Amino acid sequence: MSKNSEYGAVDIQVLEGLEAVRKRPAMYIGSTDSRGLHHLVHEVVDNAIDEALAGYCDSIEVTVHDDNSVTVADDGRGIPVDEHPEYERPALEVIMTVLHAGGKFDSKSYQVSGGLHGVGVSVVNALSKRLEVEVKRDGGVWTHAFDRGEPDIEAFERVRDLDPDEDTGTRIRFWPDEEIFETVTFSYSKLENRLRELAFLNSGVEITIRSEPEDREATFTYEGGIREFVAYLNETRSVLHDDIIYFTTEKQDVHAEVAIQATDDVQGSIHAFANNINTRDGGTHLTGFKTALTRVVNEYASSNGFLDDIDGNLKGEDIREGLTAVISVKHPDPQFEGQTKTKLGNSEVRGILESAVHQQFGTYLEEHPDTAASIVDKAVEAAKARIAAKKAEELTRRKSALATTSLPGKLADCQTQDPSEAELFVVEGDSAGGSAKQARDPERQAILPLFGKILNAEKRRLDRVLENEKIRSLITAIGTGIGEEFDLDGIRYGKIVIMTDADVDGAHIRTLYLTFLYRHMRPLIEEGHVYAAQPPLYRIRNNGETHDAMTEAEREQIVADVCGGSPDQVQRFKGLGEMNPEQLWETTMNPENRILKRITVDDAAAADRMFSVLMGEAVEPRKQFIKEHSTEAEWVDI
């Protein structure tokens, strides 16, 4: 690609300093746990992607090293190294040490950018104990280094001339600061998911990830862009038509593209992106797409006699059932809601998407009647099921978060009416439920015993799922409603804790409940309200002391290191019901001792595909997943 566009120190605008980042890191990266740690990599990679969007970068490499450092290298133009006119320091140093310093606040250096706020690489520098940069540009190779955000003045130098056949570019290596982060261990799979996603969204860019600790490597490049993204998401699904519907438009310097394919699943999978950012909360691009999609399909269905068997038009939810779609918008001046960037607000984007979908998707349906029929038939079938589900759904609604007149009979409610203090334990089995009711703190902890397995929500429509009394009890107790009726303001418990046995059956039951919550009450997971309890597998007694072990390996370690190989007693808990109330309180419910695992959705597309792999109809992808990941299992109950 061409590398001759002007981009120098004068293009770097400075808005404010960097002092607060180390004091309040969560304000800038969301958290200091594993999610925040991986956000550091995303910020540096986003800068390289911005170079690709501007047309100056073809290749990006991300390497996780054995010492928990990460290197991100690209073949873009290279960060400017000449002196900044205002700061009288190298522009590279200004970019690394001053918050909101970058070339993205106008459209001169970058027409489109994901790293809009300009806090990215300076925040990474501030939260790293060491950061080293190598820049190739202006005929030379330059290096610089920083310690906990402070520049090592002597490290900035021009180390050699650039070879005539050598690419320009930037290489950044950083070591996250253990004083800031709860963990500094990177997950290959988390990084892999995001980098694969970026390769889908930026057709032709080659992105490589390698991990020295895990001895793994992968390279992604997709000439088909988001069409290949839809095909990837549908690998485990049965599609209704072979071709992937694709169209693109460009208006007012806004580039939008859409890819669609219908499946026979009961779950839809629509993912919207703006400047490569996964807008999980949607925005004007998603609204425009949904509005036009509903109108176009209804127009086609009505004019071709598909609506004779239902009363009225198809609803949006009917049409989106089983539909996989990716919407990607590139905007020169995107307006996101805050630094989290999870919702796009540009009003003109809605009209651009509506117009494109109405014209191009409408034309496609007219020109491909067989595909159109398969899409509309599926929507009509969904509408019939929705009508059947309406009565069952009404049974689960609650008028007030504090109303208790219609609460499930088995629910032992807590005394507090403040949802932020209340916890709901969804407990497997009546006997365990009985122990939990005796063990709980009645002021703050409610118990809902639910016996046995529920229907797999991945394979069943909502009307069938709602026939299950246990599911209706759970929805009623939580208080938010479900699906299109979901309202987080109605929540009765700030923590919803799924408490199942520490064995394979318990894990299966937990997965079934999580599948239901993800598919029909997803905001509960996205907002951090859903947890999994971690009951111990073993209790070891020795010399009057008690130790609990969560895994076989932990039991062996306690027996060997703490008990000298000869414990007085090792008790294996076959289930929650085997624990007396005191044991259940001490090990699993007492906030002072318990371990709760918060269920999160870091990447909606990856989670969506994983639920399809693990819980869907297709067997072969599930077998392949088990083969690939069997060595990672902590225990296997045979």
C-alpha positions as a printed Julia matrix, in Angstrom:
638×3 Matrix{Float64}:
   0.0     0.0    0.0
   1.04    3.61  -0.46
   3.02    5.04   2.43
   3.56    8.61   1.21
   0.67   10.44   2.93
   1.87   13.28   5.14
   1.62   12.39   8.83
   3.93   14.15  11.25
   4.22   15.8   14.65
   2.09   18.77  13.61
  -0.86   16.37  13.15
  -0.76   15.32  16.82
  -3.24   17.28  18.93
  -2.89   17.39  22.73
  -5.92   17.73  24.98
  -4.81   16.87  28.54
  -2.29   15.06  30.74
  -1.94   11.49  31.99
  -1.81   11.82  35.78
  -5.06   10.08  36.78
  -4.66    6.82  34.84
  -2.6     4.88  37.39
  -4.8     6.13  40.24
  -8.08    5.17  38.59
  -7.31    2.62  35.87
 -10.88    1.28  35.76
 -12.08    4.64  34.43
 -10.01    4.08  31.3
 -10.02    0.32  30.7
 -13.16   -0.77  32.57
 -11.53   -2.98  35.22
  -8.22   -4.31  36.5
  -9.14   -7.98  36.14
  -8.52  -10.23  33.13
 -10.93   -8.22  31.0
  -9.03   -4.99  31.61
  -5.72   -6.73  31.01
  -6.79   -7.9   27.57
  -8.16   -4.45  26.83
  -4.54   -3.22  26.79
  -3.82   -5.43  23.78
  -7.01   -4.3   22.05
  -6.01   -0.64  22.41
  -2.63   -1.17  20.76
  -4.07   -3.39  18.02
  -6.79   -0.79  17.33
  -4.07    1.72  16.42
  -2.68   -0.72  13.86
  -6.19   -1.38  12.51
  -6.68    2.39  12.14
  -3.58    2.42   9.93
  -5.17   -0.39   7.89
  -8.44    1.55   7.58
  -6.46    4.55   6.36
  -4.88    2.33   3.69
  -1.32    2.12   5.04
  -1.15   -1.27   6.77
  -1.46   -4.83   5.41
  -0.12   -6.97   8.23
  -0.44   -7.03  12.03
   1.33   -9.46  14.36
   0.51  -10.02  18.05
   2.88  -12.11  20.19
   2.37  -13.15  23.82
   5.79  -13.83  25.35
   6.81  -16.22  28.14
   7.37  -13.28  30.53
   3.73  -12.11  30.2
   4.69   -9.24  27.9
   2.96   -8.65  24.55
   4.34   -7.34  21.27
   2.11   -5.74  18.64
   3.8    -5.03  15.3
   2.37   -3.5   12.12
   3.64   -2.37   8.73
   1.89    1.02   8.79
   3.48    4.45   8.46
   5.1     4.37  11.89
   4.37    6.73  14.79
   5.79   10.22  14.07
   9.2    10.79  15.7
   9.85   14.42  14.79
   9.59   17.14  17.43
   6.12   18.22  18.51
   5.82   22.0   17.94
   4.03   22.73  21.23
   5.73   20.26  23.6
   9.21   20.47  22.08
   9.56   16.73  22.58
   9.46   13.86  20.08
   5.89   13.22  18.94
   6.37    9.54  19.82
   7.01   10.53  23.44
   4.03   12.88  23.5
   1.71   10.17  22.16
   2.95    7.73  24.8
   2.79   10.06  27.8
  -0.07   12.52  27.23
  -3.7    11.48  27.45
  -5.81   12.43  24.41
  -2.75   12.93  22.22
  -3.22   11.5   18.75
  -4.0    12.08  15.11
  -7.68   11.07  15.32
  -9.48   14.24  16.41
  -9.9    15.49  12.88
 -10.2    13.61   9.59
  -6.87   14.71   8.14
  -4.64   11.87   9.36
  -7.37    9.22   9.74
 -10.63    9.26   7.74
 -12.0     6.46   9.91
 -10.83    5.42  13.36
 -11.9     3.04  16.09
  -9.56    4.56  18.68
 -11.59    7.75  18.66
 -10.88    9.01  22.16
  -7.09    8.9   21.79
  -6.5     7.46  25.27
  -5.37    4.07  23.98
  -1.63    3.72  23.81
  -0.9     6.32  26.51
  -3.12    4.39  28.92
  -1.34    1.15  28.01
   1.96    2.91  28.75
   0.69    4.26  32.08
  -0.44    0.79  33.21
   2.71   -1.06  32.12
   5.81   -1.44  34.28
   7.82   -1.26  31.05
   7.0    -0.35  27.46
   9.39   -0.37  24.51
   8.76    1.07  21.04
  10.51    0.6   17.73
   9.48    2.85  14.83
  10.55    2.5   11.22
  10.0     5.68   9.22
  11.71    8.75   7.78
  14.54    6.57   6.49
  15.54    5.29   9.94
  14.77    2.96  12.84
  13.98    4.72  16.12
  13.58    3.3   19.63
  12.12    4.62  22.87
  11.29    3.11  26.27
   9.12    3.99  29.26
   8.97    2.87  32.88
   5.47    2.99  34.42
   4.59    5.75  31.99
   7.73    7.83  32.51
  10.02    8.21  29.48
  13.55    6.88  29.66
  15.14    9.93  28.01
  18.3     8.07  27.05
  16.32    5.33  25.3
  15.1     7.62  22.5
  17.52    7.32  19.61
  17.87    6.66  15.92
  19.59    3.27  16.0
  20.18    2.67  12.28
  19.18    3.49   8.73
  16.15    1.82   7.21
  17.06   -0.72   4.54
  15.76    0.16   1.07
  13.52   -2.96   0.9
  12.39   -2.69   4.55
   8.77   -1.77   5.41
   7.9     1.15   7.63
   5.87    0.36  10.77
   5.61    0.3   14.54
   6.49   -2.39  17.06
   5.3    -1.97  20.68
   6.18   -4.38  23.49
   4.69   -3.86  26.96
   4.81   -5.58  30.33
   1.55   -5.07  32.33
   2.13   -3.8   35.86
   1.45   -6.42  38.58
   0.82   -3.53  41.0
  -2.22   -2.56  38.89
  -3.69   -5.82  37.57
  -5.15   -8.76  39.47
  -3.58  -11.06  36.86
  -0.98  -10.5   34.14
  -1.56  -13.84  32.38
  -3.03  -13.47  28.9
  -5.54  -15.89  27.38
  -4.73  -17.0   23.85
  -8.38  -17.85  23.12
  -9.65  -14.41  24.2
  -7.14  -12.62  22.01
  -7.74  -15.06  19.16
 -11.48  -14.35  19.14
 -11.0   -10.58  18.92
  -8.27  -10.73  16.29
 -10.3   -13.13  14.14
 -13.22  -10.72  14.42
 -11.02   -7.8   13.29
  -9.81   -9.82  10.3
 -13.42  -10.5    9.28
 -14.29   -6.81   9.58
 -11.27   -5.63   7.58
 -11.08   -7.78   4.48
  -7.59   -8.39   3.19
  -5.69   -7.42   6.36
  -3.52  -10.27   7.61
  -3.53  -10.67  11.4
  -1.29  -13.19  13.16
  -1.43  -14.21  16.81
   1.15  -16.4   18.51
   1.6   -17.43  22.12
   4.97  -18.6   23.4
   3.57  -19.99  26.71
   0.88  -22.05  24.94
   2.95  -22.77  21.8
   0.05  -21.8   19.56
  -0.21  -19.67  16.44
  -2.9   -18.65  13.97
  -3.13  -16.29  11.02
  -6.38  -14.75   9.84
  -7.09  -13.06   6.53
 -10.52  -12.96   4.93
 -10.93  -11.54   1.46
 -14.68  -12.13   1.79
 -14.91   -9.95   4.89
 -18.18  -10.09   6.78
 -19.6   -12.67   4.35
 -17.01  -15.07   5.72
 -17.93  -13.86   9.24
 -21.54  -14.98   8.71
 -20.36  -18.31   7.27
 -18.15  -18.8   10.34
 -21.02  -18.05  12.75
 -23.23  -20.5   10.86
 -20.73  -23.38  10.7
 -22.64  -25.23  13.41
 -26.12  -24.32  12.13
 -28.31  -25.72   9.37
 -28.76  -22.92   6.8
 -31.94  -22.38   4.77
 -30.1   -21.11   1.67
 -26.53  -21.57   0.51
 -25.75  -18.07  -0.66
 -24.92  -15.32   1.81
 -26.86  -12.17   1.01
 -24.47   -9.22   0.9
 -24.82   -5.58   0.01
 -22.96   -2.36   0.68
 -23.6     1.38   0.41
 -21.67    4.6    0.8
 -23.35    7.93   1.55
 -22.12   11.09   3.3
 -18.67    9.46   3.69
 -20.32    6.65   5.68
 -19.54    3.15   4.41
 -21.97    0.43   5.48
 -22.07   -3.27   4.62
 -24.5    -6.02   5.56
 -24.29   -9.81   5.28
 -27.29  -12.09   5.99
 -28.06  -15.81   5.99
 -31.12  -17.57   7.43
 -30.91  -20.79   9.44
 -33.45  -23.21  10.88
 -32.37  -22.33  14.44
 -34.83  -20.8   16.86
 -32.17  -18.29  17.95
 -31.22  -15.25  15.92
 -27.65  -13.95  15.78
 -27.27  -10.3   14.73
 -24.0    -8.46  15.42
 -23.47   -4.76  14.71
 -20.1    -3.02  14.48
 -19.08    0.61  14.06
 -15.46    1.32  13.1
 -14.59   -2.25  14.13
 -16.09   -1.77  17.6
 -18.67   -4.33  18.68
 -21.64   -2.11  19.56
 -23.25   -4.57  21.96
 -25.96   -2.06  22.91
 -26.82   -1.45  19.26
 -27.51    2.08  18.06
 -28.75    3.82  14.95
 -27.16    1.34  12.52
 -28.89   -1.63  14.15
 -32.2     0.24  14.48
 -32.13    1.18  10.79
 -31.35   -2.4    9.79
 -34.11   -3.94  11.93
 -36.74   -1.39  10.85
 -36.09   -1.85   7.15
 -35.74   -5.64   7.46
 -39.19   -5.92   9.03
 -40.76   -3.64   6.43
 -39.14   -5.34   3.43
 -40.05   -8.89   4.48
 -43.63   -7.91   5.3
 -44.01   -6.17   1.93
 -42.75   -9.24   0.11
 -44.79  -11.67   2.25
 -47.98   -9.66   1.79
 -47.63   -9.22  -1.96
 -46.9   -12.94  -2.43
 -49.66  -14.38  -0.23
 -47.56  -15.68   2.67
 -49.61  -14.0    5.44
 -52.94  -15.75   4.87
 -52.48  -18.09   7.87
 -51.73  -15.41  10.47
 -53.66  -12.41  11.69
 -51.79   -9.26  10.67
 -48.15   -8.7    9.79
 -45.0   -10.44  10.88
 -43.2    -8.9   13.82
 -39.5    -8.11  13.81
 -38.8   -10.93  16.25
 -40.48  -13.42  13.88
 -38.29  -12.37  10.96
 -35.09  -12.33  13.02
 -35.62  -15.84  14.4
 -32.76  -18.0   13.13
 -31.35  -15.11  11.09
 -27.58  -14.57  11.22
 -26.45  -11.09  10.2
 -23.4    -8.88  10.52
 -23.68   -5.11  10.07
 -20.48   -3.1    9.78
 -20.37    0.69   9.54
 -17.27    2.83   8.96
 -17.93    6.46   9.93
 -15.51    9.44   9.78
 -17.05   11.0   12.91
 -18.79    8.33  15.01
 -20.65    9.42  18.12
 -20.42    6.67  20.72
 -21.93    6.63  24.17
 -18.86    7.08  26.4
 -15.47    5.38  26.33
 -17.09    1.94  26.42
 -18.37    2.66  22.89
 -21.17    0.1   23.06
 -23.86    2.15  21.28
 -23.7     4.25  18.11
 -25.61    7.53  18.2
 -25.2     9.16  14.75
 -28.76    9.9   13.59
 -27.95    9.94   9.85
 -26.73    6.34   9.98
 -30.24    5.04  10.59
 -31.5     6.5    7.32
 -28.5     5.2    5.39
 -29.07    1.64   6.64
 -32.84    1.81   6.14
 -32.42    2.97   2.56
 -29.78    0.34   1.72
 -31.72   -2.56   3.25
 -35.01   -1.47   1.69
 -33.6    -1.08  -1.8
 -30.98   -3.82  -2.0
 -32.49   -6.53   0.21
 -35.91   -5.89  -1.35
 -34.43   -6.32  -4.82
 -32.64   -9.5   -3.73
 -35.88  -11.09  -2.49
 -37.63  -10.31  -5.8
 -34.75  -11.77  -7.81
 -34.33  -14.91  -5.65
 -37.87  -16.25  -4.97
 -36.7   -19.62  -3.58
 -34.46  -17.98  -0.97
 -37.16  -15.41  -0.23
 -39.71  -18.18   0.33
 -37.43  -20.02   2.78
 -36.87  -16.82   4.78
 -40.55  -15.84   4.86
 -41.8   -19.38   5.61
 -39.49  -19.51   8.63
 -40.79  -16.13   9.83
 -44.43  -17.23   9.45
 -43.69  -20.4   11.43
 -42.12  -18.25  14.14
 -45.16  -15.97  14.21
 -47.45  -18.93  14.81
 -45.24  -20.09  17.69
 -45.16  -16.54  19.12
 -48.92  -16.36  19.18
 -49.05  -19.73  20.96
 -46.43  -18.52  23.47
 -48.27  -15.31  24.34
 -50.55  -16.85  26.93
 -47.7   -18.73  28.63
 -45.55  -15.62  28.62
 -48.22  -13.55  30.33
 -48.1   -15.93  33.28
 -44.52  -14.91  33.96
 -44.92  -11.13  33.97
 -44.77   -9.09  37.17
 -46.26   -5.63  37.6
 -43.85   -4.51  40.32
 -40.38   -5.45  41.47
 -41.67   -5.57  45.04
 -44.94   -7.4   44.42
 -44.97  -10.82  46.09
 -48.54  -12.03  45.51
 -47.63  -14.19  42.5
 -44.21  -15.44  43.6
 -43.52  -19.2   43.18
 -44.65  -21.38  46.06
 -41.24  -23.0   46.5
 -39.44  -19.65  46.75
 -38.15  -18.8   50.22
 -37.87  -15.04  49.72
 -35.5   -12.76  51.6
 -36.58   -9.94  53.89
 -34.81   -7.01  52.22
 -36.66   -5.2   49.45
 -33.47   -3.57  48.15
 -32.39   -5.51  45.02
 -28.77   -4.36  45.44
 -28.58   -6.29  48.73
 -30.69   -9.3   47.72
 -29.36  -12.62  46.39
 -31.34  -15.4   44.73
 -29.85  -18.89  44.97
 -31.26  -21.15  42.26
 -30.58  -24.53  43.85
 -30.58  -27.93  42.16
 -32.85  -30.4   43.94
 -35.35  -30.29  46.79
 -33.02  -31.78  49.41
 -30.28  -29.24  48.64
 -32.96  -26.56  48.6
 -34.01  -27.63  52.1
 -30.43  -27.4   53.38
 -29.98  -24.03  51.67
 -33.15  -22.65  53.26
 -31.82  -23.59  56.71
 -28.31  -22.36  55.94
 -29.12  -18.99  54.36
 -29.06  -15.48  55.74
 -32.84  -14.8   55.56
 -32.31  -11.03  55.5
 -30.45  -11.05  52.18
 -30.62  -14.53  50.64
 -33.61  -16.09  48.85
 -33.76  -19.78  47.85
 -35.53  -21.23  44.81
 -35.2   -25.05  44.63
 -35.54  -26.38  41.07
 -35.32  -30.13  40.57
 -33.79  -31.78  37.5
 -32.95  -30.68  33.97
 -34.9   -28.14  31.93
 -35.45  -27.95  28.17
 -32.48  -26.85  26.09
 -33.39  -23.27  25.1
 -30.96  -23.47  22.17
 -33.16  -26.06  20.44
 -36.67  -25.04  21.51
 -38.89  -22.06  20.8
 -40.01  -19.9   23.65
 -43.51  -21.37  23.75
 -42.09  -24.84  24.48
 -39.57  -23.49  26.99
 -42.31  -21.62  28.86
 -44.32  -24.8   29.28
 -41.71  -25.77  31.87
 -42.89  -24.88  35.39
 -39.32  -24.47  36.67
 -38.55  -21.87  34.01
 -41.77  -19.97  34.76
 -40.9   -19.99  38.46
 -37.43  -18.62  37.75
 -38.69  -15.82  35.49
 -41.37  -14.83  38.0
 -38.9   -14.78  40.88
 -36.35  -12.63  39.01
 -39.05  -10.13  38.08
 -37.71   -8.68  34.83
 -39.88  -10.5   32.28
 -38.23  -12.04  29.22
 -37.45  -11.46  25.57
 -39.06   -8.35  24.08
 -40.78   -7.69  27.43
 -37.53   -7.72  29.42
 -37.11   -4.74  31.77
 -34.03   -4.68  34.0
 -35.72   -2.15  36.3
 -37.98   -4.96  37.53
 -35.12   -7.05  38.91
 -35.69   -8.28  42.47
 -32.19   -9.62  43.19
 -28.84   -8.02  42.39
 -27.14  -11.43  42.42
 -28.67  -14.5   40.78
 -26.55  -17.48  41.85
 -26.92  -20.84  40.11
 -25.95  -23.47  42.69
 -25.61  -27.01  41.34
 -23.66  -30.12  42.33
 -19.92  -30.16  41.62
 -20.21  -33.02  39.12
 -21.02  -33.53  35.44
 -24.8   -33.58  35.97
 -24.58  -30.38  37.99
 -22.48  -28.73  35.28
 -25.02  -29.81  32.66
 -27.94  -28.37  34.63
 -26.0   -25.11  35.16
 -25.29  -24.92  31.42
 -28.97  -25.41  30.57
 -29.95  -22.52  32.85
 -27.16  -20.33  31.46
 -28.31  -21.14  27.91
 -31.82  -20.01  28.79
 -30.6   -16.81  30.47
 -28.25  -15.98  27.59
 -30.91  -16.49  24.93
 -33.92  -14.89  26.63
 -32.64  -12.68  29.49
 -29.18  -11.74  28.21
 -28.99   -8.28  29.91
 -28.83  -10.11  33.26
 -25.49  -11.59  32.16
 -24.25   -8.47  30.36
 -24.89   -6.32  33.45
 -23.1    -8.76  35.77
 -26.07  -10.13  37.76
 -25.52  -13.86  37.09
 -23.1   -16.02  39.1
 -22.23  -19.69  39.48
 -21.63  -20.98  42.99
 -18.49  -23.05  43.51
 -19.23  -25.82  46.03
 -16.21  -27.91  47.03
 -15.74  -31.47  45.83
 -13.82  -32.56  48.93
 -13.52  -31.73  52.62
 -10.24  -32.76  54.26
  -9.88  -32.94  58.06
  -6.53  -33.15  59.77
  -5.46  -32.37  63.36
  -8.69  -30.49  64.08
  -8.4   -28.31  60.94
 -10.76  -28.39  57.96
  -9.76  -27.74  54.35
 -12.0   -27.63  51.27
 -10.84  -28.62  47.77
 -12.58  -27.62  44.54
 -10.74  -30.09  42.3
  -8.98  -33.45  42.42
  -5.62  -31.72  41.97
  -6.35  -29.34  44.85
  -7.28  -32.27  47.09
  -4.0   -34.04  46.28
  -2.03  -30.87  46.96
  -3.71  -30.32  50.37
  -3.23  -33.98  51.37
   0.44  -33.86  50.4
   1.48  -30.38  51.55
  -0.81  -29.71  54.52
  -1.52  -33.18  55.87
   1.85  -34.8   55.16
   0.17  -37.43  53.02
  -1.94  -38.85  55.89
  -5.12  -36.83  56.54
  -7.52  -37.87  59.29
 -10.47  -37.87  56.89
 -11.23  -37.08  53.24
 -14.92  -36.61  52.51
 -16.17  -36.38  48.91
 -19.38  -34.43  48.5
 -21.46  -36.24  45.88
 -23.96  -33.39  45.87
 -25.21  -30.31  47.64
 -27.88  -32.41  49.33
 -25.15  -34.36  51.2
 -24.0   -31.23  53.01
 -25.7   -30.31  56.24
 -26.86  -26.66  56.5
 -23.76  -25.62  58.42
 -21.41  -27.08  55.79
 -23.39  -25.53  52.94
 -23.24  -22.11  54.6
 -19.54  -22.32  55.37
 -18.41  -23.57  51.96
 -20.8   -22.11  49.42
 -23.11  -19.39  50.78
 -21.22  -17.36  53.39
 -19.98  -14.15  51.68
 -16.87  -14.3   53.87
 -15.75  -17.71  52.58
 -17.58  -18.58  49.38
 -16.28  -18.44  45.82
 -18.7   -17.09  43.24
 -17.86  -17.09  39.54
 -19.43  -14.17  37.7
 -20.76  -15.13  34.27
 -19.73  -12.56  31.65
 -20.08  -12.04  27.9
 -16.87  -10.42  26.67
 -17.5   -11.16  23.01
 -21.11  -11.62  21.96
 -20.27  -13.21  18.59
 -17.89  -15.73  20.16
 -20.39  -16.56  22.92
 -23.17  -16.87  20.39
 -21.2   -19.36  18.32
 -20.07  -21.31  21.4
 -23.64  -21.82  22.64
 -24.5   -23.12  19.16
 -21.53  -25.51  19.21
 -22.17  -26.87  22.7
 -25.97  -26.82  22.84
 -27.13  -26.88  19.21
 -28.33  -29.7   16.95
 -25.06  -30.33  15.08
 -23.04  -33.16  16.68
 -19.79  -33.05  14.72
 -18.69  -29.52  15.8
 -19.33  -30.49  19.43
 -17.2   -33.64  19.07
 -14.44  -31.58  17.48
 -14.58  -29.04  20.31
 -14.28  -31.82  22.92
 -11.3   -33.34  21.1
  -9.49  -30.02  20.89
 -10.12  -28.98  24.5
 -10.19  -32.3   26.38
  -6.73  -31.71  27.87
  -7.99  -28.48  29.5
 -10.6   -30.26  31.64
  -9.83  -30.0   35.36
 -11.74  -33.18  36.12
 -13.81  -35.75  34.28
 -16.55  -37.65  36.13
 -16.88  -41.08  34.49
